[in-house]
């Protein structure tokens, strides 16, 4: 099975790119973040025409998550709890006895602002959510835009960037808890080289050519599923197209 994740930075703006990529790569499951559209305006038919089941939860201009699957999705829910809190940032489902959680983690803005504490609190709530509803010995995937680069090789200048949003020690401590709980960074099981990024800031001139990127989009799996992974990679091609998202796709394959 092929799972993929993509922060589209507006599904309506990036719809041709997403449809074209699906037609070329035929993923079993594609998780999207930052769809930035209310549910009544989500382009559901475009994906149903490609024979994908689609679930989503969005809002105008901000956030928004969605899941596309070749197989009908089961056990779908949004948000942390019965109140669906943070529903436009978290959506989950099950396919073939594999549970997966798609998240768009808050960006945090700046370490000195309240939004940064909100981000750390969000990670705490997510950890408690996993610990309450899932087991580390079950087949479980966590995909999405984590808005954190975990290692020095995941940012273009780790010395200068240390302490900034997305590469802060407090964020590293927060996500390390998930690894201690039982998650494995599937990409790093298969790809060890530096300068493999999923995000390049629009504001940085020639960011891709200058390799000024970040790996902040991820596919993590519990050990039973990680042991079945056969490959993982980043597809930079969509980021090189006209009017791209500032992110690109990360993909992992599993022998299931």
Steps between C-alpha positions, in 0.01 A plus 500: 500500500613850419423779748575866429467836672477847348444846645322649201474858630148530351342200330312715250818678391693174479229268370658445154833412663338252739286335231797467265716349773231246591463397138875447470575341838172327598542512880283275711455780753578870468477730801465874439552796730423872480212447262367847593143441391163451670353154461224599258763632258750216523557359145381154595377398155844545342632221721191282483539510122842342559329226706617623838300508820535847655452639852589850613454771760579859413442868555532815293855619424674302778587146606299212354583129469384226265556133420470336158495121478454237230333281763192620689606673819379367833495632856529860382516772762625857532654685792630393838172417668123467479479876459713474185742757639780576254298317236642704214849392610446128564317233306537125540378180337569131450578304182579126492546488879750787480407804705638834398484851639549801271602821678575860418696608806488873590796693364572693819599839350784587744644341817422814702132516405200322647454310175817306578359377831182411314709283268670323790163448668367361173778242492421409862133448416591293196731282707225442755262424213728229360562359847127483574361366175784299342762241589864514393484134395220557250539598134481879521617785278539866593525720190491868420662836544658479847656847460818365662830395347624228737873481418786729389497343153134597466574873473732692271695678776458319835742719691338829405144371511517329839250666730275626220149381429505151352844425636478580869621282790155510662346367179765229481421396856129491414533274197759278666221385732323351200808299407532379859133398485569283197506700175775461239593762239442285191679736263824469697480121492567523128661836430806615693627786287469865609341771285177306450225748569123530471460877547660806342384847604349702215678807637848354454628572150605188307449297816491163324808559286685632806379204708352724769228263613354317796368145551191571707252265332516145623378142497561323831389146583486273799765226491272218373418711195843663462651151475284444191613822328689440177577854384447867575583811302423865430363595158632848429339525154169661614694780672665586166174554313327828430303636798611222739440453867796599714511132606537182300403136545654240726422135423549163667430148378418196710491129419158417639 
